[in-house]
Amino acid sequence: MKIVIINSGSSSIKYQLIEMPSAAIICSGMIDRIGLETSNLSYVTKTNKIEKLIPIANHKIGLEKIASLLMDENVGVIKSTKEINAVGHRVVHGGSYFSNTTVINDEVKDRIKQLFELAPLHNPANFEGIVVAEDIFDSAKQVAVFDTAFHQTLPVEAYKYAIPNFLLTENKIRVYGFHGTSHKYVSEKAIDYLEKSSKIITIHLGNGCSMAAIKDGKSIDTTLGFGPMNGLIMGTRSGDVDQSAIFYMVNSLGYSLNEVSSMLNKQSGMLGLTGFSDLRDIESNAEQGNKDCQLALDMNAYRIKKYIGSYVAALGGLDAIIFTAGIGENSSFIRKLVCTDMEYFGLELDSDKNELRSKEIREINLPQSKAKILVIPTNEEIEIAHQVFELLSV
């Protein structure tokens, strides 16, 4: 079964063509900076690698470029889109409607649209990817895999807010959690590596960031809640902020609710603290003496440390922490900041191992560390492919 995986972001498309059940990656790539004159396009197969800057105005044009490359007579890997059996889509917010991988129909699309305001940076882009893929891969099954699904195992004391009960029972306001596809993938890899069901904390650090406390393979707590904005400090999102500050901004400073929402989603986090949203720029400027950048990095690590402490309490111990996603996998600096002075939790970092780069699972703790410190590259696309294949093979 050939499955195209589409991970459509607000200005990007990550994609893979995967043969299942072998999970062989036939091709992969991404397009980012969609909407600009200098969009980046990459396309990688076993025999070809293409990288170029071209103007890509929107997601429809981007997906058409991808389909064209897949069928190109020189570098293509299929002759027709009819060869594609299914298209798996990452959808960030499934709300209370979706707790499992789902074949997409008109009702499913309507539900995804209803959740736009709960994930304004993500669900609209995910929806656009679905609509365009339906047109391009018109003979394939379209399947949605929801980021919120993995966290459906949260106990009520973790997912319920201390607000009037009817807001949960009637309006479904609760913790949903996100990045579930990534947390599920790396936690399963860790359990295999540790050769036991474990008490694990997964730390997904990218432009969006979240953590999860995972006990015996099940998520029991997570930092993102009703929407994908609270918890850790992110690229442009604020993470935790006192609700009173929002009321003050609206009632005393004259901001509208839409302006506050836009500020907390798009103008806060590392961007609001430093003027940069890319961690590589922030680390570079911190090394050159930029105090705002250094403080932002310290704040970022401090927030992660606080959640490690609370999750060790929730788990009743700790076997391992896992760093994953773009920043978690590649920033030795952030990993060092997080793991410094954490011996109380049994975490002792090996500074030399921390500097190594690899696409494999790697252990970066000292031999005497009571808890493992692991770096596990995430692969949301492979996880989505597995879930799509399992659904359609029943």
Secondary structure, DSSP 8 states (H G I E B T S, - for coil): -EEEEEEE-SS-EEEEEEETTTTEEEEEEEEESTTSTTEEEEEEESS-EEEEEE---SHHHHHHHHHHHHT-TTT-S-S-GGG--EEEEEES--TTT-SS-EE--HHHHHHHHHTGGGSTTTHHHHHHHHHHHHHHTTTSEEEEEETTGGGGG--HHHH--SS-THHHHTT--S---S-HHHHHHHHHHHHHHHTS--EEEEEEESSSEEEEEEETTEEEEES--SSTTSSS--SS---S--HHHHHHHHHTS---HHHHHHHHHHS-HHHHHHS--SHHHHHHHHHTT-HHHHHHHHHHHHHHHHHHHHHHHHHTS-SEEEEEHHHHHH-HHHHHHHHTT-GGGT--B-HHHHT---SS-EE-B-TT-SSEEEE----HHHHHHHHHHHHHT-
